[in-house]
Amino acid sequence: MELAYSQAFIEQALVKSYSRGGRTVKSVAEELNINYHTLKNWMRKKSVHKDSGLVNKEKRPQDWSAAEQLTALQESHTLSGEQLNAWCRERGLFAHHLSTWKTAFCTDGKAAPSTRELRGLKEENEQLKREFFLRHRLAVAGSGRSPKISTWVKSSSAPTTTFSLQNCPGFSA
């Protein structure tokens, strides 16, 4: 005769068996009044589910690759309202993430650069600025003129922060 155990009972039995301390699995099974092999089967099945990747790993939206973003857009394309919100909740997203990704794909043809890429570009930009300042200072020191740091003006024409020289001694464009 096969007994049907509720999913809640199975989960509680597994929690109890995994946090059994120094006791054996057999003693936990006896305490729960179930067969030792039944409990071992539940434990084995649970570990198979963990190994097969059925347990979702939470992931920040900015960590999604372009391919994953595109897949998410394709899967959620036909959904709207509550269905879309439920789909997003399952994956740890919000609807505005999808709309941002869609805009990025439609305008650029590619996804927006990741935070890591932006950080690398900013560091490279800072390094180039330091290098330029040093070379400029050496060039001015060799010519006998004093450098005018106030000649650097922030340019507002580019979307990123760039700098240009105006009336800088020793600099020709």
N, C-alpha and C positions, 0 to 999 in steps of 0.2 A: 504494500500500500504506500503510495507516494503522497506526502504531505505538501501542500502548497504554502510556502511562507511569503509573507508580504515583503515588498521591496524595502520598506522601512525597517522591518525586523532584520533582514539580511544586512542592511547598512549598519545597524546598531551592533550586530554580531561581529561584523568585520572591524568596526572601530574598537570594540572590546578585545578582539583577538590581536589586533595590531598594537594595542596599548596594554598588553597583558603583563608587562614587567618581567619578573623572573618565572612566571607560571608557564606551563606548557599549553599548547593548543588543545591537547586532549582535556585538560582540566577546565579550560574555558568552555569547550563543547559540552562537557558534563554539567557545568553550571547552568548553561543555557538549555539543557535538556534536548540536545540535538546530537546526531551522529557525528563522530569525529571526522569521517571522510566527507560528509556533507559540508562541514565548515572548511575543510582543506580544499574542496572543489570551488567553493565560493572565493576563497583566497586566491586560488590559481586563476580563476576567471577574471577576477579584479585586476591581477597583475598583467594578464594578457591585454585587457582593455587599456591599461596605462601604457604598455609597450607599443600598442598599435597606433598610438597617437590620438585616441579618442578624447583624451583630456586636453581641453583647449588651453593654450598658453596665451596669456594676455599680452597684448602688444600695443604700444602707443601708435596712434595714427601716423605720426611723423616717421615711424620706423618701417612703414609699409613700402615695399619696393614698387617700382612703376608697374611691373607685371601684376602684382597683387592688387594695386589700385585699379588697374584696368579690369581685372577679373571681378572685383567688387562692384565696379560700375555696371558691368554686363549683367551680373546676377541681380542687382537691385533696380535695373532699368524699368521694369514693368510694375514695380511696387509703388504704392503711394499711401499716405496717411499712416494709419496704425500699423499696417503691414510693414511699411518701410521702417518705422520706428522700432518695431519688434526685431526686424532683421538687423538693424544697426546695434541694438542692445546685445544681441547674441555675439556680435563681433567686437564689442567695445568701441563702437563708433557713434557719431552723431550725424544727422542728415547734412549739416553744413560741411562736414569733411568730404562727403560725396560731391556736393556742389562745387567745392573748391577744387577737388581733383578733376572734375569734369571741365571746369573752366580752364585749368592748366593744360589739359589734353587738347582742348579745342583751340586755344589761342596759340600755344607754342608748338604743339605737336609732340611735346614731351612733358614729363612731370617737372614740377618745380624742384630746384636743387635742395638737397637735404641739408639739415642743420650742420652736419659734419663738413659738407662741401663748402658751405658759406663760411664756417669758422676757418677753414684752410685758406680760402681766398682772402679773408680779412687779415690773417696772419701774414700772408704773402705780401699784401698791400702795405702793411705796416713795415715789413722788412725792407721793401723797396723804397719807402719814404725815408727810413733811417739811412739807407745807403745813399740816397740822393742828397740828403742833408749833409752827410759826411763828405761826399765828393764836392759839393758846393762850397762847404766851409774850407776844404783844402784848396780849392781853386781860388777862392777869394783871399785866403791867407797868402797864397803865392803871388797874387797881384797887388797886395798891400792895401786892399779896400776892406772895410768891415762889412760882414754880412748883415743884411736887413731881413730879419725873420718876419717882420710885419708885412712883407710883400706877398706873403702867401694869402690867397683869397679862396674861400670855399666856392666851388662852382656849383650852381644849381641846375645846370642843363642836363646832367646825367642822373639817372635814378639812383645810382650808388654814390657814395661820398668820394669825390675826386678833388684834387687840388691842382691849381694852375698858377704859374708865375706871372706877375705883372710888374713891369719896370724893374726887374731884378738885374743888378749889375753883373756883368760877366755871363749872362745867359742870352743866347740868341735862338730864336725859334726857327 
